[in-house]
Amino acid sequence: MENGKEQSGARKKSSIIVGPWGGNGGSSWDDGIYHGVREITIVYDHCIDSINFVYDKNGKPVTAENHGGVGGSRTAEIKLQYPEEYLTSVNGHYCPIVHGGSPVIRSLAFSSNKRKFRTIWSGRRDAVYTFHGRSIDCRV
């Protein structure tokens, strides 16, 4: 940007902050500002037990603090081909493990500008039984 005007051909970067998601317990966290995400490690069993990120800062990998607990016997690793590959979406599902319990993150799915990573599911997959919504004569 020069004199408050964007140069032609320059790509404008923007961020959207949402969340935190999950149950009412625990504490929120924020890893700070980096240039990109290089790797994600997820440990899970009946829920997502922990998540860890390796970021990029000035061309060097920076491993963030581990978030979550020490449980879980399965591990999923996502390694991006940084800087050519970057995350474009994160989706997930959260619900209680036991009836009446606090909701926890049960699944996570990541997509990049180059590929879609396998969904990390913990526990059973709940079925969709019905839909509801609104519509008028010509639109849903």
DSSP file (Angstrom, degrees, kcal/mol; ACC not computed):
  #  RESIDUE AA STRUCTURE BP1 BP2  ACC     N-H-->O    O-->H-N    N-H-->O    O-->H-N    TCO  KAPPA ALPHA  PHI   PSI    X-CA   Y-CA   Z-CA
    1    1 A M              0   0    0      0, 0.0     2,-0.4     0, 0.0     5,-0.2   0.000 360.0 360.0 360.0 135.6    0.0    0.0    0.0
    2    2 A E  B >   -A    5   0A   0      3,-2.8     3,-2.1     1,-0.1     0, 0.0  -0.992 360.0 -11.7-130.8 127.1    1.3    3.4   -0.9
    3    3 A N  T 3  S-     0   0    0     -2,-0.4    -1,-0.1     1,-0.3     3,-0.1   0.849 128.5 -55.9  53.2  37.3   -0.2    6.7    0.3
    4    4 A G  T 3  S+     0   0    0      1,-0.2     2,-0.4    -3,-0.0    -1,-0.3   0.483 117.0 112.0  78.8   1.2   -3.2    4.8    1.6
    5    5 A K  B <  S-A    2   0A   0     -3,-2.1    -3,-2.8     0, 0.0     2,-0.3  -0.895  70.1-119.8-111.7 138.9   -3.9    3.3   -1.8
    6    6 A E        -     0   0    0     -2,-0.4     2,-0.1    -5,-0.2     3,-0.1  -0.572  30.6-121.0 -74.8 132.7   -3.5   -0.4   -2.7
    7    7 A Q    >   -     0   0    0     -2,-0.3     3,-1.7     1,-0.1     2,-0.1  -0.433  36.0 -96.3 -71.1 147.9   -1.0   -1.1   -5.4
    8    8 A S  T 3  S+     0   0    0      1,-0.3    -1,-0.1    -2,-0.1     3,-0.1  -0.412 110.0  19.1 -66.2 140.0   -2.4   -2.8   -8.5
    9    9 A G  T 3  S+     0   0    0      1,-0.3    -1,-0.3    -2,-0.1     2,-0.2   0.265  92.1 130.6  84.5 -11.7   -1.8   -6.6   -8.4
   10   10 A A    <   -     0   0    0     -3,-1.7     2,-0.6     1,-0.1    -1,-0.3  -0.540  56.6-130.6 -76.5 140.2   -1.2   -6.6   -4.6
   11   11 A R        -     0   0    0     -2,-0.2     2,-0.5    -3,-0.1    -1,-0.1  -0.813  15.4-140.3 -94.4 123.2   -3.2   -9.2   -2.7
   12   12 A K        -     0   0    0     -2,-0.6     2,-0.3    -6,-0.0    -6,-0.0  -0.703  14.8-148.7 -84.2 126.3   -5.0   -7.8    0.4
   13   13 A K        +     0   0    0     -2,-0.5     2,-0.3     2,-0.0    -1,-0.0  -0.751  19.7 176.1 -95.4 142.2   -4.9  -10.1    3.4
   14   14 A S        -     0   0    0     -2,-0.3     2,-0.4     2,-0.0    -2,-0.0  -0.982  13.7-154.4-142.6 155.3   -7.8  -10.2    5.8
   15   15 A S        -     0   0    0     -2,-0.3     2,-0.4     2,-0.0    -2,-0.0  -0.960   2.2-158.6-129.8 147.3   -8.6  -12.2    8.9
   16   16 A I        -     0   0    0     -2,-0.4     2,-0.5     2,-0.0    -2,-0.0  -0.997  11.8-152.0-124.2 127.6  -11.9  -13.2   10.6
   17   17 A I        +     0   0    0     -2,-0.4     2,-0.3     2,-0.0    -2,-0.0  -0.882  23.3 164.3-103.0 125.7  -11.9  -14.2   14.2
   18   18 A V        -     0   0    0     -2,-0.5     3,-0.1     3,-0.0    -2,-0.0  -0.900  31.3 -16.9-131.5 162.5  -14.6  -16.5   15.4
   19   19 A G        -     0   0    0     -2,-0.3     2,-0.2     1,-0.3    -2,-0.0  -0.440  25.3-139.6  92.7-168.3  -15.1  -18.7   18.5
   20   20 A P        -     0   0    0      0, 0.0    -1,-0.3     0, 0.0     2,-0.3   0.461  50.3-169.7 -74.7 154.9  -13.9  -19.9   20.9
   21   21 A W        +     0   0    0     -2,-0.2     2,-0.3    -3,-0.1    84,-0.1  -0.731  35.2  58.3-113.3 161.8  -16.0  -23.1   20.4
   22   22 A G  S    S-     0   0    0     -2,-0.3    82,-0.2    82,-0.1    72,-0.1  -0.821  86.2 -20.7 120.5-159.4  -16.6  -26.1   22.7
   23   23 A G        -     0   0    0     80,-0.3    81,-0.1    -2,-0.3    79,-0.0  -0.046  61.3-104.1 -78.8-178.0  -18.0  -26.6   26.2
   24   24 A N  S    S+     0   0    0     79,-0.0    -1,-0.1    80,-0.0    80,-0.1   0.645  94.5  83.1 -83.0 -16.5  -18.3  -24.1   29.0
   25   25 A G  S    S+     0   0    0      2,-0.1    -2,-0.0     0, 0.0     0, 0.0  -0.158  73.9  33.5 -79.9 178.2  -15.4  -25.5   30.9
   26   26 A G  S    S-     0   0    0      2,-0.0     2,-0.3     1,-0.0     0, 0.0  -0.185  88.1 -77.0  74.3-167.4  -11.7  -24.8   30.5
   27   27 A S        -     0   0    0      0, 0.0    -2,-0.1     0, 0.0     2,-0.1  -0.972  37.3-110.7-134.8 149.0  -10.2  -21.5   29.4
   28   28 A S        -     0   0    0     -2,-0.3     2,-0.3    -8,-0.1    -2,-0.0  -0.352  34.5-165.0 -74.4 159.3  -10.0  -19.8   26.1
   29   29 A W        -     0   0    0     -2,-0.1     2,-0.3    38,-0.0    38,-0.0  -0.958  15.3-163.7-143.5 160.1   -6.6  -19.4   24.4
   30   30 A D        -     0   0    0     -2,-0.3     3,-0.1     1,-0.1    -2,-0.0  -0.933  10.2-157.3-148.3 118.8   -5.0  -17.4   21.6
   31   31 A D        -     0   0    0     -2,-0.3     2,-0.2     1,-0.3    34,-0.1   0.591  43.0-127.8 -76.3  -9.8   -1.7  -18.3   20.0
   32   32 A G        -     0   0    0      2,-0.0     2,-0.5     0, 0.0    -1,-0.3  -0.609  43.0 -34.1  98.2-160.6   -1.0  -14.8   18.7
   33   33 A I        +     0   0    0     -2,-0.2     2,-0.3    -3,-0.1    -3,-0.0  -0.887  59.9 158.7-111.6 129.2   -0.1  -13.6   15.2
   34   34 A Y        -     0   0    0     -2,-0.5    23,-0.2    23,-0.0     3,-0.1  -0.807  49.0-110.3-135.3 176.2    2.0  -15.5   12.8
   35   35 A H  S    S-     0   0    0     21,-2.8     2,-0.3     1,-0.3    22,-0.2   0.688  86.6 -36.3 -85.5 -19.7    2.6  -15.5    9.0
   36   36 A G  E     -B   56   0B   0     20,-0.9    20,-2.4    46,-0.0     2,-0.5  -0.973  61.0 -87.0 176.2 174.8    0.9  -18.9    8.4
   37   37 A V  E     +B   55   0B   0     -2,-0.3    18,-0.3    18,-0.2    50,-0.1  -0.903  30.7 173.4-105.6 129.9    0.2  -22.4    9.7
   38   38 A R  E     +     0   0B   0     16,-3.3    42,-2.7    -2,-0.5     2,-0.3   0.805  65.6   4.6 -99.9 -42.8    2.7  -25.2    8.8
   39   39 A E  E     -BC  54  79B   0     15,-1.8    15,-2.4    40,-0.2     2,-0.4  -0.978  51.6-160.2-146.0 153.9    1.4  -28.2   10.8
   40   40 A I  E     -BC  53  78B   0     38,-2.2    38,-2.9    -2,-0.3     2,-0.5  -0.997   7.6-166.6-134.6 131.8   -1.5  -29.3   13.0
   41   41 A T  E     -BC  52  77B   0     11,-2.6    11,-2.2    -2,-0.4     2,-0.4  -0.985   6.6-171.8-120.1 127.3   -1.4  -32.2   15.4
   42   42 A I  E     -BC  51  76B   0     34,-2.9    34,-2.8    -2,-0.5     2,-0.4  -0.974   7.1-163.9-122.0 128.0   -4.7  -33.5   16.9
   43   43 A V  E     +BC  50  75B   0      7,-2.3     7,-1.9    -2,-0.4     6,-1.8  -0.941  27.2 155.8-110.1 132.7   -4.9  -36.1   19.6
   44   44 A Y  E     +BC  48  74B   0     30,-2.5    30,-2.0    -2,-0.4    29,-0.8  -0.956  26.7 153.1-152.4 163.9   -8.3  -37.8   20.1
   45   45 A D  S    S-     0   0    0      2,-1.9    78,-0.5    -2,-0.3     3,-0.1  -0.170  93.2  -2.9-150.6 -98.5  -10.4  -40.7   21.3
   46   46 A H  S    S+     0   0    0     76,-0.2     2,-0.3    -2,-0.1    76,-0.2   0.609 142.6   1.5 -80.3 -12.5  -14.0  -40.1   22.4
   47   47 A C  S    S-     0   0    0     74,-0.1    -2,-1.9    76,-0.1     2,-0.9  -0.929 100.2 -72.0-155.4 175.0  -13.4  -36.3   21.8
   48   48 A I  E     -B   44   0B   0     57,-2.9    57,-0.3    -2,-0.3    -4,-0.3  -0.706  48.8-176.8 -76.1 111.5  -10.7  -34.1   20.6
   49   49 A D  E     -     0   0B   0     -6,-1.8    20,-2.6    -2,-0.9     2,-0.3   0.881  58.8  -8.2 -81.5 -40.4   -8.3  -34.2   23.5
   50   50 A S  E     -BD  43  68B   0     -7,-1.9    -7,-2.3    18,-0.3     2,-0.3  -0.994  53.0-158.9-155.8 159.8   -5.7  -31.8   22.4
   51   51 A I  E     -BD  42  67B   0     16,-2.5    16,-2.5    -2,-0.3     2,-0.3  -0.997   8.9-173.7-141.9 143.4   -4.5  -29.7   19.4
   52   52 A N  E     -B   41   0B   0    -11,-2.2   -11,-2.6    -2,-0.3     2,-0.4  -0.995   7.1-155.8-140.2 143.5   -1.1  -28.2   18.6
   53   53 A F  E     -B   40   0B   0     -2,-0.3    11,-2.7    12,-0.3     2,-0.5  -0.925  10.2-155.5-121.6 143.6    0.0  -25.9   15.8
   54   54 A V  E     -BE  39  63B   0    -15,-2.4   -16,-3.3    -2,-0.4   -15,-1.8  -0.986  28.0-170.5-112.0 118.5    3.3  -25.2   14.2
   55   55 A Y  E     -BE  37  62B   0      7,-3.0     7,-2.5    -2,-0.5     2,-0.5  -0.460  20.8-118.1-100.9 172.7    3.3  -21.7   12.7
   56   56 A D  E     +BE  36  61B   0    -20,-2.4   -21,-2.8     5,-0.2   -20,-0.9  -0.961  28.2 175.7-112.2 132.7    5.6  -19.8   10.4
   57   57 A K  E >  S- E   0  60B   0      3,-2.6     3,-1.3    -2,-0.5   -23,-0.0  -0.925  75.0 -23.1-137.4 112.7    7.2  -16.6   11.6
   58   58 A N  T 3  S-     0   0    0     -2,-0.4    -1,-0.0     1,-0.3   -24,-0.0   0.863 126.9 -50.0  55.7  40.6    9.7  -14.9    9.3
   59   59 A G  T 3  S+     0   0    0      1,-0.2    -1,-0.3    24,-0.0    -3,-0.0   0.500 118.6 105.1  82.2   3.8   10.4  -18.2    7.4
   60   60 A K  E <  S-E   57   0B   0     -3,-1.3    -3,-2.6     2,-0.0    -1,-0.2  -0.931  73.1-113.5-120.2 142.5   11.0  -20.2   10.6
   61   61 A P  E     -E   56   0B   0      0, 0.0     2,-0.4     0, 0.0    -5,-0.2  -0.516  28.2-168.0 -72.7 138.5    8.8  -22.8   12.2
   62   62 A V  E     -E   55   0B   0     -7,-2.5    -7,-3.0    -2,-0.2     2,-0.5  -0.984  12.1-145.5-128.4 118.5    7.4  -21.9   15.7
   63   63 A T  E     -E   54   0B   0     -2,-0.4    -9,-0.2    -9,-0.2     3,-0.1  -0.740  18.8-146.6 -86.6 123.5    5.7  -24.6   17.8
   64   64 A A        -     0   0    0    -11,-2.7     2,-0.1    -2,-0.5     3,-0.1  -0.276  31.5 -77.7 -81.3 170.6    2.9  -23.2   19.9
   65   65 A E        -     0   0    0      1,-0.1   -12,-0.3   -13,-0.1     2,-0.2  -0.388  53.3-104.1 -64.2 144.0    1.8  -24.4   23.3
   66   66 A N        -     0   0    0    -14,-0.1     2,-0.5    -3,-0.1   -14,-0.2  -0.538  34.4-149.1 -70.8 136.4   -0.3  -27.6   23.4
   67   67 A H  E     +D   51   0B   0    -16,-2.5   -16,-2.5    -2,-0.2     2,-0.3  -0.943  55.1  14.4-113.0 125.2   -4.0  -26.9   24.0
   68   68 A G  E    S-D   50   0B   0     -2,-0.5   -18,-0.3   -18,-0.2   -19,-0.1  -0.798  90.8 -40.5 118.1-158.9   -6.1  -29.5   25.8
   69   69 A G        -     0   0    0    -20,-2.6   -20,-0.0    -2,-0.3    -2,-0.0  -0.091  44.6-108.9 -99.0-165.5   -5.5  -32.5   27.9
   70   70 A V  S    S+     0   0    0     -2,-0.0   -20,-0.1   -20,-0.0   -21,-0.0   0.306  82.2  99.9-109.9   5.0   -3.2  -35.5   27.9
   71   71 A G        +     0   0    0    -22,-0.1   -22,-0.1   -28,-0.1   -21,-0.0  -0.041  40.6  85.9 -78.7-173.0   -5.8  -38.2   27.0
   72   72 A G        -     0   0    0    -23,-0.1   -27,-0.2     1,-0.1   -24,-0.0   0.381  47.3-150.2  91.9 136.2   -6.4  -39.7   23.6
   73   73 A S  S    S+     0   0    0    -29,-0.8     2,-0.4   -30,-0.0   -28,-0.2   0.449  75.2  72.1-115.9  -5.2   -4.7  -42.7   22.0
   74   74 A R  E     -C   44   0B   0    -30,-2.0   -30,-2.5     2,-0.0     2,-0.4  -0.897  60.7-162.7-115.2 144.3   -5.0  -41.7   18.3
   75   75 A T  E     -C   43   0B   0     -2,-0.4     2,-0.4   -32,-0.2   -32,-0.2  -0.980   5.5-168.8-128.1 136.4   -3.1  -38.9   16.6
   76   76 A A  E     -C   42   0B   0    -34,-2.8   -34,-2.9    -2,-0.4     2,-0.4  -0.988   8.6-163.9-121.5 132.9   -3.8  -37.1   13.3
   77   77 A E  E     -C   41   0B   0     -2,-0.4     2,-0.5   -36,-0.2   -36,-0.2  -0.960   6.2-166.0-119.7 134.8   -1.1  -34.9   11.7
   78   78 A I  E     -C   40   0B   0    -38,-2.9   -38,-2.2    -2,-0.4     2,-0.6  -0.979   7.1-171.8-118.0 118.7   -1.8  -32.3    9.0
   79   79 A K  E     -C   39   0B   0     -2,-0.5   -40,-0.2   -40,-0.2     2,-0.2  -0.943   8.9-155.7-116.0 114.0    1.4  -31.0    7.2
   80   80 A L        -     0   0    0    -42,-2.7     2,-1.6    -2,-0.6     4,-0.0  -0.554  24.1-122.1 -85.1 150.9    0.8  -28.2    4.9
   81   81 A Q    >>  -     0   0    0     -2,-0.2     4,-1.7     2,-0.1     3,-0.8  -0.497  54.2-137.9 -88.2  64.7    3.2  -27.4    2.0
   82   82 A Y  T 34 S+     0   0    0     -2,-1.6     4,-0.1     1,-0.3   -44,-0.1  -0.412  71.5  18.0 -68.1 139.1    3.8  -23.9    3.4
   83   83 A P  T 34 S+     0   0    0      0, 0.0    -1,-0.3     0, 0.0    -2,-0.1  -0.994 129.4  45.9 -95.4  -3.7    4.0  -21.2    1.9
   84   84 A E  T <4 S+     0   0    0     -3,-0.8     2,-0.4     1,-0.1    -2,-0.2   0.822 114.2  53.2 -68.9 -28.9    2.3  -22.5   -1.3
   85   85 A E     <  +     0   0    0     -4,-1.7     2,-0.3    27,-0.1    -5,-0.1  -0.892  67.0 169.1-111.7 136.5   -0.4  -24.2    0.7
   86   86 A Y        -     0   0    0     -2,-0.4    27,-1.8    -4,-0.1    28,-0.2  -0.979  39.0 -93.4-143.7 154.2   -2.6  -22.5    3.3
   87   87 A L  E     +F  112   0C   0     -2,-0.3    25,-0.3    25,-0.2     3,-0.1  -0.411  34.3 173.4 -68.1 139.8   -5.8  -23.3    5.3
   88   88 A T  E     +     0   0C   0     23,-2.9     2,-0.3     1,-0.4    24,-0.2   0.570  63.5  14.1-119.1 -21.2   -9.0  -22.0    3.8
   89   89 A S  E     -F  111   0C   0     22,-1.6    22,-2.2     2,-0.0     2,-0.4  -0.995  47.5-165.6-156.7 151.7  -11.6  -23.6    6.1
   90   90 A V  E     +F  110   0C   0     -2,-0.3     2,-0.3    20,-0.2    20,-0.2  -0.994  17.5 178.4-133.9 127.1  -12.1  -25.4    9.4
   91   91 A N  E     +F  109   0C   0     18,-2.7    18,-2.7    -2,-0.4     2,-0.3  -0.914   7.2 161.0-126.0 155.0  -15.3  -27.2   10.2
   92   92 A G  E     -F  108   0C   0     -2,-0.3     2,-0.4    16,-0.2    16,-0.2  -0.972  28.6-133.4-162.4 177.3  -16.3  -29.2   13.3
   93   93 A H  E     -F  107   0C   0     14,-1.6    13,-3.2    -2,-0.3    14,-1.5  -0.999  18.4-172.4-140.2 135.1  -19.0  -30.7   15.4
   94   94 A Y  E     +F  105   0C   0     -2,-0.4    11,-0.2    11,-0.3   -72,-0.1  -0.996  18.9 136.1-134.9 144.3  -19.4  -30.5   19.2
   95   95 A C  E     -F  104   0C   0      9,-2.0     9,-2.0    -2,-0.4   -72,-0.1  -0.951  55.8 -71.4-167.0 166.6  -21.8  -32.2   21.6
   96   96 A P  E     -F  103   0C   0      0, 0.0     3,-0.1     0, 0.0     6,-0.1  -0.353  26.6-145.5 -67.3 150.6  -21.7  -34.0   24.9
   97   97 A I  S    S+     0   0    0      5,-0.6     2,-0.3     1,-0.2   -50,-0.0   0.851  90.2  30.9 -78.6 -39.6  -20.0  -37.4   25.2
   98   98 A V  S >  S-     0   0    0      4,-0.2     3,-2.4    -3,-0.0    -1,-0.2  -0.889 105.5 -86.2-118.9 151.8  -22.6  -38.4   27.9
   99   99 A H  T 3  S+     0   0    0     -2,-0.3     3,-0.1     1,-0.3    -2,-0.1  -0.323 116.1  10.7 -56.3 126.7  -26.2  -37.4   28.2
  100  100 A G  T 3  S+     0   0    0      1,-0.3    -1,-0.3    -2,-0.1     2,-0.0   0.372 102.5 124.3  85.1  -4.0  -26.3  -34.1   30.2
  101  101 A G  S <  S-     0   0    0     -3,-2.4    -1,-0.3     1,-0.1     3,-0.1  -0.247  71.9 -81.7 -81.5 173.3  -22.6  -33.6   30.1
  102  102 A S        -     0   0    0      1,-0.1    -5,-0.6    -3,-0.1    -4,-0.2  -0.491  52.0-104.9 -72.1 143.1  -20.7  -30.5   28.8
  103  103 A P  E     -F   96   0C   0      0, 0.0   -80,-0.3     0, 0.0     2,-0.3  -0.444  41.1-175.9 -69.8 143.7  -20.3  -30.4   25.0
  104  104 A V  E     -F   95   0C   0     -9,-2.0    -9,-2.0   -82,-0.2     2,-0.5  -0.904  38.3 -86.4-132.6 161.8  -16.9  -31.1   23.7
  105  105 A I  E     +F   94   0C   0     -2,-0.3   -57,-2.9   -57,-0.3   -11,-0.3  -0.593  43.9 174.3 -74.1 123.1  -15.4  -31.0   20.1
  106  106 A R  E     +     0   0C   0    -13,-3.2    16,-1.6    -2,-0.5     2,-0.3   0.681  60.8  17.2-104.4 -24.7  -16.1  -34.4   18.5
  107  107 A S  E     -FG  93 121C   0    -14,-1.5   -14,-1.6    14,-0.2     2,-0.3  -0.997  54.9-170.0-149.4 152.4  -14.9  -33.8   14.9
  108  108 A L  E     -FG  92 120C   0     12,-1.7    12,-3.1    -2,-0.3     2,-0.4  -0.997   2.8-173.1-140.4 142.0  -12.7  -31.5   13.0
  109  109 A A  E     -F   91   0C   0    -18,-2.7   -18,-2.7    -2,-0.3     2,-0.4  -0.999   6.2-165.9-136.9 133.9  -12.2  -31.1    9.2
  110  110 A F  E     -F   90   0C   0     -2,-0.4     7,-2.4     8,-0.3     2,-0.3  -0.921   3.3-171.7-120.8 143.9   -9.6  -28.9    7.5
  111  111 A S  E     -FH  89 116C   0    -22,-2.2   -23,-2.9    -2,-0.4   -22,-1.6  -0.971   3.7-166.0-130.5 149.6   -9.3  -27.7    3.9
  112  112 A S  E     -F   87   0C   0      3,-3.4   -25,-0.2    -2,-0.3   -27,-0.1  -0.658  43.6 -94.0-120.5-179.8   -6.5  -25.9    2.1
  113  113 A N  S    S+     0   0    0    -27,-1.8   -26,-0.1    -2,-0.2     3,-0.1   0.605 126.3  35.6 -69.9 -10.2   -6.3  -24.1   -1.2
  114  114 A K  S    S-     0   0    0      1,-0.3     2,-0.3   -28,-0.2    -1,-0.2   0.659 124.0  -0.3-115.7 -24.3   -4.9  -27.4   -2.6
  115  115 A R        -     0   0    0      2,-0.0    -3,-3.4     0, 0.0     2,-0.5  -0.980  57.4-115.0-160.7 167.6   -6.7  -30.2   -0.9
  116  116 A K  B     -H  111   0C   0     -2,-0.3    -5,-0.2    -5,-0.2     2,-0.2  -0.965  33.5-141.1-112.1 126.5   -9.3  -31.4    1.6
  117  117 A F        -     0   0    0     -7,-2.4    -7,-0.2    -2,-0.5     3,-0.1  -0.520  31.8 -88.8 -86.1 154.4   -7.9  -33.3    4.6
  118  118 A R        -     0   0    0     -2,-0.2    -8,-0.3     1,-0.1     2,-0.3  -0.281  47.5-105.6 -60.9 146.0   -9.7  -36.3    6.1
  119  119 A T        -     0   0    0    -10,-0.1     2,-0.8    -3,-0.1   -10,-0.2  -0.557  25.7-135.0 -73.7 134.1  -12.3  -35.5    8.8
  120  120 A I  E     -G  108   0C   0    -12,-3.1   -12,-1.7    -2,-0.3     2,-0.4  -0.834  29.1-174.3 -93.0 109.0  -11.1  -36.4   12.3
  121  121 A W  E     -G  107   0C   0     -2,-0.8     2,-0.4   -14,-0.2   -14,-0.2  -0.823  11.1-164.4-104.5 141.3  -14.0  -38.2   14.0
  122  122 A S        -     0   0    0    -16,-1.6   -76,-0.2    -2,-0.4   -74,-0.1  -0.995  58.9 -18.8-124.1 128.1  -14.1  -39.2   17.6
  123  123 A G  S    S-     0   0    0    -78,-0.5     2,-0.1    -2,-0.4   -76,-0.1  -0.391 110.3 -11.4  78.2-156.5  -16.7  -41.7   18.8
  124  124 A R        -     0   0    0    -78,-0.1     2,-0.7    -2,-0.1    -2,-0.2  -0.347  64.6-120.2 -79.4 158.7  -19.9  -42.4   17.0
  125  125 A R        -     0   0    0     -4,-0.1     2,-0.2    -2,-0.1    -1,-0.1  -0.891  26.6-136.1 -99.9 117.7  -21.2  -40.4   14.1
  126  126 A D        -     0   0    0     -2,-0.7     2,-0.2     1,-0.1     0, 0.0  -0.488  20.7-127.0 -73.1 142.4  -24.6  -39.0   14.8
  127  127 A A        -     0   0    0     -2,-0.2     2,-0.6     1,-0.0    -1,-0.1  -0.564  10.6-122.3 -89.6 152.3  -27.1  -39.3   12.0
  128  128 A V        +     0   0    0     -2,-0.2     3,-0.1     1,-0.1    -1,-0.0  -0.856  31.7 175.2 -90.5 124.2  -29.2  -36.5   10.5
  129  129 A Y        -     0   0    0     -2,-0.6     2,-0.3     1,-0.3    -1,-0.1   0.713  57.0  -4.2-103.9 -26.2  -32.9  -37.4   10.8
  130  130 A T        -     0   0    0      2,-0.0     2,-0.3     0, 0.0    -1,-0.3  -0.979  55.3-136.1-160.9 166.4  -34.7  -34.4    9.5
  131  131 A F        -     0   0    0     -2,-0.3     2,-0.3    -3,-0.1    -3,-0.0  -0.903  16.6-177.8-126.0 156.9  -34.4  -30.9    8.1
  132  132 A H        +     0   0    0     -2,-0.3     2,-0.3     2,-0.0    -2,-0.0  -0.976  19.5 122.5-148.8 160.6  -36.3  -27.7    8.8
  133  133 A G        -     0   0    0     -2,-0.3     2,-0.3     2,-0.0    -2,-0.0  -0.926  49.5 -80.6 178.3-156.5  -36.2  -24.1    7.5
  134  134 A R        +     0   0    0      6,-0.4     2,-0.3    -2,-0.3    -2,-0.0  -0.967  37.1 170.2-136.3 151.6  -38.2  -21.4    5.8
  135  135 A S        -     0   0    0     -2,-0.3     2,-0.2     3,-0.0     5,-0.2  -0.989  17.4-154.4-154.8 159.0  -39.2  -20.8    2.2
  136  136 A I  B >   -I  139   0D   0      3,-2.3     3,-0.7    -2,-0.3    -2,-0.0  -0.688  53.4 -74.6-121.9-177.4  -41.5  -18.6    0.0
  137  137 A D  T 3  S+     0   0    0      1,-0.2     3,-0.1    -2,-0.2     0, 0.0   0.792 128.1  20.2 -51.8 -35.7  -42.9  -19.4   -3.4
  138  138 A C  T 3  S+     0   0    0      1,-0.1     2,-0.3     0, 0.0    -1,-0.2   0.439 120.6  48.5-118.9   1.0  -39.7  -18.9   -5.3
  139  139 A R  B <    I  136   0D   0     -3,-0.7    -3,-2.3     1,-0.1    -1,-0.1  -0.985 360.0 360.0-143.5 151.0  -36.8  -19.2   -2.7
  140  140 A V              0   0    0     -2,-0.3    -6,-0.4    -5,-0.2    -1,-0.1   0.363 360.0 360.0 -99.7 360.0  -35.6  -21.5    0.0
